């Protein structure tokens, strides 16, 4: 089942993002549940959040995946919302 994680960074947190990026990408690769993902960008092309679509059994599994993400552990995100997602196109 697909879940979409909409993660918004804390203000002025690019340094936190960059310091934890390698661990985040390693987590993404190792967990093997991410179907597609990428950063939200400001008009100045600064990363300001993330969109992550994962394939897991249920919302609880999506919440657990999010909780264990190095970005989340580094307190990068101001907020994270998780939605059930249906891929159409």
C-alpha positions as CSV (number, residue, x, y, z in Angstrom):
1,X,0.0,0.0,0.0
2,X,1.4,3.4,-0.9
3,X,1.8,6.2,1.6
4,X,2.9,9.7,0.8
5,X,5.0,11.6,3.4
6,X,4.9,15.4,3.1
7,X,7.7,16.7,5.2
8,X,8.3,20.5,5.7
9,X,11.7,21.6,7.0
10,X,12.2,23.9,10.0
11,X,13.1,27.4,8.9
12,X,16.8,27.9,8.0
13,X,17.6,24.2,8.4
14,X,19.6,23.6,5.3
15,X,22.7,22.9,7.4
16,X,20.9,20.2,9.4
17,X,19.6,18.7,6.1
18,X,23.1,18.6,4.5
19,X,24.7,17.1,7.7
20,X,22.2,14.2,7.7
21,X,21.7,13.7,4.0
22,X,24.1,10.8,3.5
23,X,22.5,8.9,6.4
24,X,19.0,9.7,5.1
25,X,19.9,8.4,1.6
26,X,21.5,5.3,3.1
27,X,18.3,4.6,5.1
28,X,16.2,5.1,1.9
29,X,18.3,2.6,0.0
30,X,18.5,0.0,2.9
31,X,14.8,0.0,3.7
32,X,13.9,-0.7,0.1
33,X,10.3,0.7,0.5
34,X,10.7,4.1,-1.2
35,X,9.0,4.2,-4.6
36,X,9.9,7.8,-5.4
37,X,11.1,10.8,-3.5
38,X,12.7,14.2,-3.7
39,X,13.1,17.6,-2.0
40,X,10.7,20.5,-2.2
41,X,12.6,23.6,-3.4
42,X,12.2,27.3,-2.6
43,X,12.1,29.8,-5.5
44,X,15.9,30.1,-4.9
45,X,16.3,26.3,-5.3
46,X,17.1,25.7,-1.7
47,X,15.8,22.4,-0.3
48,X,12.9,23.1,2.1
49,X,11.2,19.8,2.6
50,X,10.6,16.3,1.2
51,X,8.0,14.3,-0.7
52,X,8.5,10.6,-0.1
53,X,6.2,7.8,-1.4
54,X,6.7,4.5,0.3
55,X,5.1,1.1,-0.2
56,X,4.3,-0.5,3.3
57,X,1.6,-2.6,4.8
58,X,-0.3,0.1,6.7
59,X,-0.2,3.6,8.2
60,X,1.5,2.4,11.3
61,X,4.4,1.0,9.2
62,X,4.6,4.4,7.4
63,X,4.7,6.2,10.7
64,X,7.5,3.8,11.9
65,X,9.5,4.4,8.7
66,X,9.2,8.1,9.2
67,X,10.2,7.9,12.9
68,X,13.4,6.0,12.0
69,X,14.4,8.4,9.1
70,X,17.7,10.1,10.0
71,X,16.1,13.4,9.0
72,X,13.3,13.0,11.5
73,X,15.8,11.9,14.2
74,X,17.8,15.1,13.5
75,X,14.7,17.1,14.1
76,X,14.9,18.6,10.5
77,X,11.1,18.7,10.0
78,X,8.7,21.3,11.3
79,X,5.9,18.9,10.4
80,X,5.3,15.6,8.7
81,X,1.9,14.5,7.3
82,X,1.2,11.0,6.1
83,X,-1.5,10.2,3.6
84,X,-2.6,7.1,1.9
85,X,-1.7,7.5,-1.8
86,X,-3.1,6.1,-5.1
87,X,-0.7,6.3,-8.1
88,X,-2.7,7.1,-11.2
89,X,-0.2,8.6,-13.8
